[in-house]
């Protein structure tokens, strides 16, 4: 009996493990099953099959031992006791996994693969329903013959495997880009873009209404503003690559913080399924990760387009820019703040490296953060208070120190090169949002002490106010023919109760703020040609690249998936400068990327909080 029950558990877990492999293939359209069968088998199929067999066998043993567990006199397949129940659990788990990943990666999977994944999720769900009906019938009508039930119990799992395999399309073929002719032009407007993640519409409106965020209020009064729709997953690298390419992650190829490799394979996997314990597989040596890099990106960026027209660009700390590309202008990668103490490595983070000494001199280490500035956020930590020490460390090391470093480094480089297009990015509010949201919204959590609210409840607003001051400095310094855009790729909201309960049950101190559900970010724009007091209508991160090209007087690529935000423009400006188009920027001279195997092998980790 025990061996037959173990066989039932093994068969059910094999179906689940096979669906995990098929899901991985849907998430990675370029991967071919024939070439990757060994790696997929070793790294995904066998671990999930083995762990699933143990877990399901324990379920069956527990059910047999519990008197109140409903007993079926005769199984639909007598040779395999518990088969229907265990297969129901396996297919239900597989169906849930398919639906979760379909929803989470809807912007990352090509349309034909998304349709196939939706059909697969439906088929596996139907298989689970059939198994549930058979099991219910066996309980309610125990003396019925089992011939039809046995056939259904065998066919349902088979369908849960065959249908997804049949619905997966072949690898997509990218259309050949049409050539585009460029010439050196003078940009119509000089543009500054400031990126701030974790800033949502409600936080901006509430802060401005309380006479905080004066810099944001200054921009909004003199320019345009409004919510900015984001993507799934709402993570920095895919969102900001979309902002600078005007393409969805399924096209530009940057879909997470990292790319993956399975044991025994050199193939790059852009995604692995959510909720499949990828970090555990990594600790076991079955999966390795490397940070996204320029080699991860498959589409041209704004700086490629600007440079093609002879317009220099200055790029500071944008995700996926390490190692920096040889742009016309300069590029400081998002790894500078962790490499700055090693002069040789620090040079790797700046192109061209001529001013690395000046930039390094302006960097701010965690011990160098001004005490009077830090006092605006936190009181001195009481001795022995582990929570206070951790929160202070997160604020200083992961938020203030890096943001101050890139602010000062950007000022040095911008003053030296004076590029017509300058973009920089601050990640600190995102970090602070993950850690301090519970104190800022204590009414949503219920387990926050008044003393904690007093000590930490204003940190989130004060950090937003600090960034607002920096934005205000830039806004007040704009001259004729200049435009400022402030872009938040996504907002932040309290972690849902269900996730907090799960974190508590497993003893994990999870974040209190999240952007996993894709809350709106925010857009502010002011300057020459921007209508004062204008609101944006249904804008998204896809619209930023076309709008920036337009403001610079360059043609918009028709293969970009967003639009020019004409509602933020002064009417006279819009009439005098109609939107022009080119088919694509993809045939611009390619910058040769470094081989992906050479990137990220010895880079220290970044504080990637995730959603």
C-alpha positions as CSV (number, residue, x, y, z in Angstrom):
1,X,0.0,0.0,0.0
2,X,2.8,2.4,0.9
3,X,4.7,1.8,-2.3
4,X,1.5,2.3,-4.4
5,X,0.7,5.5,-2.6
6,X,4.3,6.6,-3.2
7,X,3.8,5.8,-6.9
8,X,0.7,8.0,-7.0
9,X,2.6,10.9,-5.4
10,X,5.4,10.4,-7.8
11,X,3.1,10.5,-10.9
12,X,1.3,13.6,-9.6
13,X,4.6,15.4,-8.9
14,X,5.9,14.5,-12.4
15,X,2.9,16.3,-13.9
16,X,3.5,19.4,-11.8
17,X,7.3,19.4,-12.5
18,X,6.6,19.0,-16.3
19,X,4.2,22.0,-16.1
20,X,6.9,24.1,-14.4
21,X,9.3,23.3,-17.3
22,X,6.6,24.1,-19.9
23,X,5.9,27.4,-18.1
24,X,9.6,28.2,-18.2
25,X,9.6,27.6,-22.0
26,X,6.6,30.0,-22.4
27,X,8.5,32.7,-20.4
28,X,11.6,32.2,-22.6
29,X,10.5,32.1,-26.2
30,X,14.0,31.8,-27.6
31,X,14.7,28.6,-25.7
32,X,14.4,25.4,-27.5
33,X,13.3,22.3,-25.6
34,X,15.4,19.9,-27.6
35,X,18.6,21.8,-26.9
36,X,17.9,22.5,-23.3
37,X,16.2,19.3,-22.2
38,X,19.1,18.2,-20.0
39,X,19.5,21.5,-18.2
40,X,15.8,21.9,-17.7
41,X,15.6,18.3,-16.4
42,X,18.5,18.7,-13.9
43,X,17.7,22.2,-12.7
44,X,13.9,22.3,-12.7
45,X,12.2,19.0,-13.5
46,X,14.0,16.6,-11.1
47,X,14.1,19.0,-8.1
48,X,10.4,19.7,-8.3
49,X,9.5,16.1,-9.1
50,X,11.5,14.9,-6.1
51,X,10.3,17.5,-3.6
52,X,6.7,17.1,-4.9
53,X,6.8,13.4,-4.4
54,X,7.8,13.8,-0.8
55,X,5.3,16.5,-0.1
56,X,2.4,14.6,-1.7
57,X,3.3,11.4,-0.1
58,X,3.2,13.1,3.3
59,X,-0.2,14.5,2.4
60,X,-1.5,11.0,1.6
61,X,0.0,9.5,4.8
62,X,-1.5,12.3,6.9
63,X,-4.9,11.7,5.2
64,X,-4.7,8.1,6.0
65,X,-3.9,8.7,9.6
66,X,-6.7,11.3,10.2
67,X,-10.0,9.8,11.1
68,X,-12.0,12.8,9.9
69,X,-10.5,12.7,6.4
70,X,-13.1,11.5,3.9
71,X,-12.4,7.9,2.8
72,X,-13.3,6.5,-0.6
73,X,-14.1,2.8,-0.5
74,X,-12.7,2.2,-3.9
75,X,-10.3,4.5,-5.8
76,X,-11.1,5.2,-9.5
77,X,-7.7,3.5,-10.2
78,X,-7.5,0.7,-7.6
79,X,-3.8,0.1,-8.3
80,X,-3.0,3.7,-7.4
81,X,-4.5,4.8,-4.0
82,X,-4.8,8.5,-3.5
83,X,-4.0,9.1,-7.1
84,X,-7.1,11.3,-7.8
85,X,-6.6,13.4,-4.7
86,X,-2.8,13.9,-5.2
87,X,-3.2,14.6,-9.0
88,X,-5.9,17.2,-8.1
89,X,-3.5,18.9,-5.8
90,X,-0.7,18.8,-8.4
91,X,-2.8,20.1,-11.3
92,X,-4.4,22.8,-9.1
93,X,-1.0,24.0,-8.0
94,X,0.2,24.0,-11.6
95,X,-2.9,25.9,-12.8
96,X,-2.4,28.5,-10.1
97,X,1.3,28.9,-11.1
98,X,0.4,29.4,-14.7
99,X,-2.2,32.0,-14.0
100,X,0.0,33.9,-11.6
101,X,2.9,34.1,-14.1
102,X,0.5,35.0,-16.9
103,X,-0.7,38.0,-14.9
104,X,2.7,38.9,-13.6
105,X,4.5,38.8,-16.9
106,X,1.8,39.9,-19.3
107,X,4.1,42.7,-20.6
108,X,7.1,40.4,-20.9
109,X,5.8,37.6,-23.0
110,X,5.2,38.0,-26.8
111,X,1.6,38.1,-27.7
112,X,1.4,34.7,-29.4
113,X,3.1,33.1,-26.4
114,X,0.8,35.0,-24.0
115,X,-2.2,33.5,-25.8
116,X,-0.6,30.1,-25.7
117,X,0.1,30.5,-22.0
118,X,-3.5,31.6,-21.4
119,X,-4.8,28.5,-23.2
120,X,-2.5,26.3,-21.3
121,X,-3.6,27.7,-18.0
122,X,-7.2,27.1,-19.0
123,X,-6.5,23.5,-20.0
124,X,-4.7,22.7,-16.7
125,X,-7.5,24.4,-14.8
126,X,-10.0,22.3,-16.7
127,X,-8.0,19.2,-15.8
128,X,-8.1,20.1,-12.1
129,X,-11.9,20.7,-12.3
130,X,-12.4,17.2,-13.9
131,X,-10.3,15.6,-11.2
132,X,-12.3,17.5,-8.6
133,X,-15.6,16.3,-10.0
134,X,-14.4,12.7,-10.2
135,X,-13.2,12.9,-6.6
136,X,-16.5,14.5,-5.4
137,X,-18.5,11.8,-7.3
138,X,-16.4,9.1,-5.7
139,X,-17.3,10.5,-2.2
140,X,-21.0,11.1,-2.8
141,X,-21.6,8.0,-4.9
142,X,-19.1,5.4,-3.6
143,X,-20.8,2.4,-5.2
144,X,-20.9,3.7,-8.8
145,X,-18.7,1.9,-11.3
146,X,-15.4,3.5,-11.9
147,X,-14.7,2.8,-15.6
148,X,-15.5,6.3,-16.9
149,X,-13.9,7.9,-13.8
150,X,-10.7,5.9,-14.3
151,X,-10.5,7.1,-17.9
152,X,-11.1,10.7,-16.9
153,X,-8.5,10.5,-14.1
154,X,-5.9,9.2,-16.6
155,X,-6.8,11.7,-19.4
156,X,-7.0,14.9,-17.3
157,X,-3.3,14.8,-16.3
158,X,-2.3,13.9,-19.8
159,X,-4.2,16.9,-21.1
160,X,-2.4,19.1,-18.5
161,X,0.8,18.2,-20.3
162,X,-0.1,17.7,-23.9
163,X,-2.1,20.9,-24.4
164,X,0.6,23.3,-23.1
165,X,3.2,21.5,-25.2
166,X,1.0,21.8,-28.3
167,X,0.1,25.5,-27.6
168,X,3.7,26.8,-27.3
169,X,4.6,28.5,-30.6
170,X,8.0,28.2,-32.2
171,X,10.7,30.8,-31.5
172,X,9.6,34.3,-32.8
173,X,11.4,35.9,-35.7
174,X,12.1,39.5,-35.5
175,X,11.3,41.5,-38.7
176,X,14.2,43.1,-40.4
177,X,14.3,46.8,-39.5
178,X,13.9,49.4,-42.2
179,X,16.9,51.6,-42.7
180,X,16.7,55.2,-41.4
181,X,18.9,58.1,-42.5
182,X,20.1,60.5,-39.9
183,X,22.1,63.7,-40.0
184,X,23.6,66.0,-37.4
185,X,20.9,68.3,-36.1
186,X,20.5,70.9,-33.3
187,X,17.9,69.7,-30.8
188,X,14.7,71.7,-30.6
189,X,14.8,71.7,-26.8
190,X,17.4,70.8,-24.2
191,X,16.0,68.2,-21.9
192,X,16.6,67.1,-18.3
193,X,15.0,63.9,-17.1
194,X,14.9,63.1,-13.4
195,X,13.8,59.6,-12.4
196,X,12.3,58.9,-9.0
197,X,10.7,55.5,-8.3
198,X,8.2,54.8,-5.6
199,X,6.4,58.1,-6.0
200,X,2.7,57.8,-6.6
201,X,-0.1,60.3,-7.3
202,X,-1.6,60.1,-3.8
203,X,1.7,60.8,-2.1
204,X,2.3,63.8,-4.4
205,X,-1.2,65.3,-3.9
206,X,-1.2,64.8,-0.2
207,X,2.3,66.2,0.3
208,X,1.5,69.3,-1.8
209,X,-1.8,69.8,0.0
210,X,0.1,69.8,3.3
211,X,2.5,72.5,2.0
212,X,5.3,69.9,1.7
213,X,7.1,68.9,-1.5
214,X,7.6,72.5,-2.5
215,X,9.8,71.6,-5.5
216,X,7.1,69.3,-6.9
217,X,4.5,72.0,-6.3
218,X,6.6,74.5,-8.2
219,X,6.9,72.2,-11.2
220,X,3.2,71.3,-11.2
221,X,2.0,74.9,-11.0
222,X,4.2,75.9,-13.9
223,X,3.8,72.8,-16.0
224,X,1.9,69.6,-16.5
225,X,1.5,66.6,-14.2
226,X,-0.6,63.4,-13.6
227,X,-0.5,59.7,-13.0
228,X,1.8,57.5,-15.1
229,X,0.8,53.9,-15.7
230,X,3.4,51.3,-15.2
231,X,4.1,47.7,-16.3
232,X,4.1,44.1,-14.9
233,X,6.5,43.3,-13.4
234,X,6.9,46.8,-11.8
235,X,10.6,46.5,-11.3
236,X,13.3,49.1,-12.0
237,X,15.2,47.4,-14.9
238,X,12.2,46.5,-17.2
239,X,10.3,49.7,-16.4
240,X,13.3,52.0,-17.1
241,X,14.3,50.1,-20.2
242,X,10.8,50.7,-21.4
243,X,11.0,54.4,-20.6
244,X,14.2,54.7,-22.7
245,X,13.1,52.5,-25.6
246,X,9.4,53.0,-25.9
247,X,9.0,49.2,-26.1
248,X,7.5,46.6,-23.8
249,X,9.8,44.2,-22.0
250,X,8.7,41.4,-24.4
251,X,10.4,43.4,-27.1
252,X,13.4,45.1,-25.4
253,X,14.4,41.9,-23.6
254,X,15.0,43.3,-20.0
255,X,12.5,41.6,-17.9
256,X,13.9,41.6,-14.3
257,X,16.9,42.5,-12.3
258,X,18.8,39.5,-13.4
259,X,19.1,36.9,-16.2
260,X,19.5,33.2,-15.3
261,X,21.5,30.2,-16.4
262,X,20.6,26.6,-15.5
263,X,23.2,24.1,-14.4
264,X,24.9,22.5,-17.5
265,X,23.8,25.2,-19.9
266,X,25.1,28.5,-21.3
267,X,21.7,29.6,-22.5
268,X,20.5,32.9,-21.1
269,X,17.0,32.6,-19.5
270,X,15.4,36.0,-19.3
271,X,12.8,34.8,-16.7
272,X,12.1,32.0,-14.4
273,X,8.6,31.4,-13.0
274,X,7.4,33.3,-9.9
275,X,6.6,31.3,-6.8
276,X,9.0,28.4,-7.8
277,X,11.7,29.0,-5.1
278,X,14.3,30.3,-7.6
279,X,16.5,31.5,-4.7
280,X,16.6,28.1,-3.2
281,X,17.6,26.6,-6.5
282,X,20.3,29.2,-6.7
283,X,21.6,28.2,-3.3
284,X,21.6,24.6,-4.4
285,X,23.8,25.5,-7.4
286,X,21.1,24.5,-9.9
287,X,20.5,28.1,-11.1
288,X,22.9,31.1,-11.4
289,X,22.0,34.7,-11.8
290,X,23.8,37.7,-13.4
291,X,22.6,41.3,-13.4
292,X,21.1,42.8,-16.5
293,X,23.5,44.7,-18.7
294,X,23.6,46.4,-22.1
295,X,23.9,43.0,-23.6
296,X,20.5,42.1,-22.2
297,X,18.8,44.8,-24.2
298,X,17.6,44.0,-27.7
299,X,16.3,47.4,-28.7
300,X,17.8,50.9,-29.3
301,X,17.5,53.5,-26.6
302,X,17.0,57.2,-26.6
303,X,20.7,57.8,-26.2
304,X,21.3,55.8,-29.3
305,X,18.7,57.8,-31.2
306,X,20.1,61.2,-29.9
307,X,23.6,60.2,-30.8
308,X,22.6,59.1,-34.3
309,X,21.6,62.7,-34.9
310,X,24.8,64.0,-33.4
311,X,23.2,65.1,-30.1
312,X,25.4,64.3,-27.0
313,X,23.7,62.7,-24.0
314,X,24.5,62.4,-20.3
315,X,23.3,59.3,-18.5
316,X,23.6,58.7,-14.8
317,X,22.6,55.6,-12.9
318,X,20.0,54.2,-15.3
319,X,19.3,50.5,-14.8
320,X,21.2,48.1,-17.1
321,X,24.0,50.5,-18.0
322,X,26.9,48.6,-16.6
323,X,29.4,48.4,-18.2
324,X,28.6,51.8,-19.7
325,X,28.2,52.1,-23.4
326,X,30.6,54.3,-25.5
327,X,28.0,57.1,-26.0
328,X,28.6,60.5,-27.4
329,X,28.7,62.4,-24.1
330,X,29.0,60.4,-20.9
331,X,27.5,57.5,-19.1
332,X,27.9,56.7,-15.4
333,X,26.6,53.3,-14.6
334,X,24.4,52.3,-11.6
335,X,27.3,50.3,-10.1
336,X,29.6,53.3,-9.5
337,X,28.6,53.7,-5.8
338,X,29.6,50.1,-5.0
339,X,32.8,50.2,-7.1
340,X,34.0,53.6,-6.1
341,X,36.4,52.5,-3.4
342,X,38.4,50.4,-5.9
343,X,39.9,53.0,-8.4
344,X,40.5,50.4,-11.1
345,X,36.9,49.1,-10.9
346,X,35.5,52.6,-10.6
347,X,36.9,53.5,-14.0
348,X,34.8,50.6,-15.4
349,X,31.6,52.5,-14.3
350,X,32.2,55.7,-16.3
351,X,32.6,56.4,-20.0
352,X,34.7,58.2,-20.8
353,X,36.8,57.7,-17.6
354,X,38.6,61.1,-17.9
355,X,36.8,62.7,-14.9
356,X,36.7,59.6,-12.7
357,X,38.9,61.3,-10.1
358,X,36.6,64.4,-9.9
359,X,33.5,62.2,-9.8
360,X,35.0,59.9,-7.1
361,X,35.9,62.9,-5.0
362,X,32.2,63.9,-4.9
363,X,31.0,60.4,-3.8
364,X,29.3,60.2,-0.4
365,X,30.0,57.1,1.7
366,X,27.6,55.9,4.4
367,X,29.9,57.3,7.1
368,X,30.1,60.7,5.3
369,X,26.3,61.4,5.2
370,X,25.9,64.8,6.9
371,X,24.6,64.3,10.5
372,X,22.4,67.3,10.3
373,X,20.7,65.9,7.2
374,X,20.3,62.5,8.8
375,X,18.8,64.1,11.9
376,X,15.9,65.4,9.7
377,X,14.9,61.7,9.3
378,X,15.8,59.8,12.4
379,X,16.7,60.3,16.1
380,X,19.9,58.6,17.2
381,X,19.3,54.9,17.6
382,X,18.9,53.6,21.2
383,X,21.7,51.3,22.2
384,X,20.8,47.6,21.6
385,X,17.7,48.4,19.4
386,X,18.2,46.1,16.5
387,X,15.2,47.4,14.5
388,X,16.4,51.0,14.9
389,X,19.9,50.0,13.8
390,X,18.6,48.1,10.7
391,X,16.3,51.0,9.6
392,X,19.0,53.5,10.1
393,X,21.4,51.3,8.1
394,X,18.9,50.9,5.2
395,X,18.2,54.6,5.1
396,X,21.9,55.6,5.1
397,X,23.5,52.9,3.1
398,X,20.8,52.0,0.5
399,X,19.1,55.4,0.1
400,X,20.8,58.5,1.2
401,X,24.5,57.6,0.4
402,X,23.8,56.4,-3.2
403,X,21.4,59.2,-4.0
404,X,23.7,61.9,-2.7
405,X,26.6,60.3,-4.6
406,X,24.8,60.3,-8.0
407,X,23.4,63.7,-7.4
408,X,26.8,65.2,-6.9
409,X,28.4,63.1,-9.6
410,X,25.8,64.1,-12.1
411,X,26.4,67.8,-11.3
412,X,30.1,67.4,-12.0
413,X,29.6,65.6,-15.3
414,X,26.8,67.8,-16.5
415,X,28.8,70.9,-15.8
416,X,31.8,69.5,-17.7
417,X,30.0,68.1,-20.7
418,X,26.8,70.2,-20.9
419,X,24.8,67.6,-22.9
420,X,21.6,68.6,-24.5
421,X,19.9,65.5,-23.1
422,X,20.7,64.6,-19.5
423,X,19.0,61.8,-17.5
424,X,19.6,60.8,-13.9
425,X,17.8,58.5,-11.4
426,X,17.2,58.3,-7.7
427,X,16.3,55.0,-6.1
428,X,16.2,56.0,-2.4
429,X,12.5,56.7,-2.2
430,X,11.8,53.1,-3.4
431,X,14.1,51.7,-0.7
432,X,12.5,53.9,2.0
433,X,9.1,52.9,0.8
434,X,9.8,49.2,1.2
435,X,11.1,49.8,4.8
436,X,9.1,52.7,6.3
437,X,5.6,52.4,4.7
438,X,4.2,50.5,7.8
439,X,5.1,53.5,10.0
440,X,3.7,56.1,7.5
441,X,0.4,54.1,7.2
442,X,0.1,52.5,10.6
443,X,-3.7,52.4,10.3
444,X,-3.3,49.8,7.5
445,X,-1.1,47.5,9.6
446,X,-2.5,47.6,13.2
447,X,0.6,46.3,14.9
448,X,2.6,49.5,14.9
449,X,3.3,51.0,18.3
450,X,2.8,54.7,18.8
451,X,6.5,55.1,19.7
452,X,7.4,53.6,16.3
453,X,5.0,56.0,14.5
454,X,6.6,58.9,16.3
455,X,10.1,57.8,15.5
456,X,9.7,56.6,11.9
457,X,6.3,57.8,10.6
458,X,7.7,60.9,8.8
459,X,10.7,59.3,7.1
460,X,8.8,58.6,3.9
461,X,7.4,62.1,3.5
462,X,10.8,63.7,4.5
463,X,12.6,61.6,1.9
464,X,10.1,62.7,-0.8
465,X,10.6,66.3,0.4
466,X,14.4,66.0,0.0
467,X,14.0,64.8,-3.6
468,X,11.4,67.6,-4.1
469,X,14.1,70.1,-3.1
470,X,16.5,68.7,-5.6
471,X,13.9,68.8,-8.3
472,X,13.1,72.4,-7.4
473,X,16.8,73.4,-7.7
474,X,16.8,72.0,-11.3
475,X,13.4,73.5,-12.1
476,X,14.4,77.0,-11.0
477,X,17.6,76.8,-13.0
478,X,15.9,76.1,-16.3
479,X,16.6,78.6,-19.1
480,X,15.0,79.4,-22.4
481,X,14.6,76.3,-24.7
482,X,14.9,73.9,-21.8
483,X,12.5,71.3,-20.5
484,X,12.4,69.3,-17.3
485,X,10.6,65.9,-16.9
486,X,10.3,64.2,-13.6
487,X,9.3,60.6,-14.0
488,X,8.3,58.0,-11.4
489,X,8.1,54.6,-13.1
490,X,5.8,53.2,-10.4
491,X,4.3,54.1,-7.0
492,X,4.3,52.3,-3.7
493,X,1.5,50.9,-1.5
494,X,1.2,48.9,1.7
495,X,1.9,45.2,1.5
496,X,-1.5,43.4,1.4
497,X,-2.7,41.6,4.5
498,X,-2.4,38.1,3.0
499,X,1.3,38.6,2.1
500,X,2.0,39.9,5.6
501,X,0.3,36.8,7.1
502,X,2.5,34.5,5.0
503,X,5.6,36.5,5.9
504,X,4.7,36.1,9.6
505,X,4.0,32.4,9.3
506,X,7.4,31.6,7.8
507,X,9.2,34.0,10.1
508,X,10.3,36.4,7.4
509,X,10.7,40.1,8.0
510,X,9.3,41.1,4.6
511,X,9.0,44.7,3.3
512,X,6.0,46.8,4.4
513,X,5.7,48.7,1.1
514,X,5.3,47.1,-2.3
515,X,4.8,47.9,-6.0
516,X,4.1,44.3,-7.1
517,X,0.5,45.2,-8.2
518,X,1.8,47.9,-10.5
519,X,0.6,51.1,-8.8
520,X,0.7,54.2,-10.9
521,X,3.8,56.3,-10.9
522,X,3.8,60.1,-11.6
523,X,4.9,62.5,-14.3
524,X,5.7,66.2,-14.0
525,X,6.9,68.3,-16.9
526,X,7.7,72.0,-17.2
527,X,9.7,74.3,-19.4
528,X,9.6,75.8,-22.9
529,X,6.5,74.6,-24.8
530,X,4.8,72.8,-21.8
531,X,1.4,74.1,-20.9
532,X,1.0,75.4,-17.3
533,X,-1.6,73.5,-15.3
534,X,-2.1,70.8,-17.9
535,X,-3.0,67.2,-16.8
536,X,-1.9,64.0,-18.5
537,X,-4.6,61.6,-19.8
538,X,-4.1,57.9,-19.5
539,X,-0.3,58.3,-19.8
540,X,2.1,55.3,-19.4
541,X,5.8,54.7,-19.2
542,X,5.6,53.8,-22.9
543,X,4.8,57.4,-23.8
544,X,8.0,58.9,-22.3
545,X,10.4,58.0,-25.2
546,X,8.1,59.3,-28.0
547,X,7.5,62.5,-26.0
548,X,11.2,63.1,-25.4
549,X,12.1,62.5,-29.0
550,X,9.3,65.0,-30.0
551,X,10.5,67.6,-27.5
552,X,14.0,67.4,-29.0
553,X,12.7,67.9,-32.5
554,X,13.5,64.3,-33.6
555,X,11.1,61.9,-35.4
556,X,9.2,59.3,-33.4
557,X,9.7,55.7,-34.4
558,X,6.5,54.0,-35.5
559,X,7.4,50.8,-33.8
560,X,7.4,52.5,-30.4
561,X,4.3,51.4,-28.6
562,X,3.5,54.7,-26.8
563,X,2.4,58.1,-28.0
564,X,3.5,61.7,-27.8
565,X,1.7,63.4,-24.8
566,X,0.4,66.2,-26.8
567,X,-2.0,67.3,-24.0
568,X,0.9,68.7,-22.0
569,X,2.0,71.0,-24.9
570,X,1.2,74.6,-25.4
571,X,-1.1,74.9,-28.4
572,X,1.1,77.3,-30.3
573,X,4.1,75.0,-29.8
574,X,2.2,72.0,-31.0
575,X,0.9,73.7,-34.1
576,X,4.4,75.0,-35.0
577,X,6.0,71.6,-34.5
578,X,4.0,68.7,-35.9
579,X,4.9,65.2,-35.0
580,X,7.2,63.4,-37.5
581,X,7.9,59.7,-37.8
582,X,10.5,57.2,-39.0
583,X,9.7,53.5,-39.3
584,X,12.2,52.4,-36.6
585,X,15.5,53.2,-35.0
586,X,16.5,49.6,-34.9
587,X,18.8,49.8,-37.9
588,X,21.0,52.4,-36.4
589,X,24.6,51.4,-36.2
590,X,24.8,48.9,-33.3
591,X,27.0,49.4,-30.4
592,X,28.8,46.1,-30.0
593,X,27.9,44.8,-26.5
594,X,30.2,42.9,-24.3
595,X,29.8,39.1,-24.4
596,X,27.1,38.4,-21.8
597,X,29.3,35.7,-20.1
598,X,31.8,38.5,-19.2
599,X,29.3,40.6,-17.4
600,X,28.3,40.4,-13.7
601,X,30.5,37.5,-12.7
602,X,32.2,39.3,-9.9
603,X,30.0,42.4,-9.3
604,X,28.9,42.9,-5.7
605,X,25.1,42.8,-5.1
606,X,22.9,45.8,-5.3
607,X,20.1,46.5,-2.8
608,X,17.5,45.1,-5.2
609,X,14.4,45.2,-3.0
610,X,12.2,43.9,-5.7
611,X,8.5,44.6,-5.8
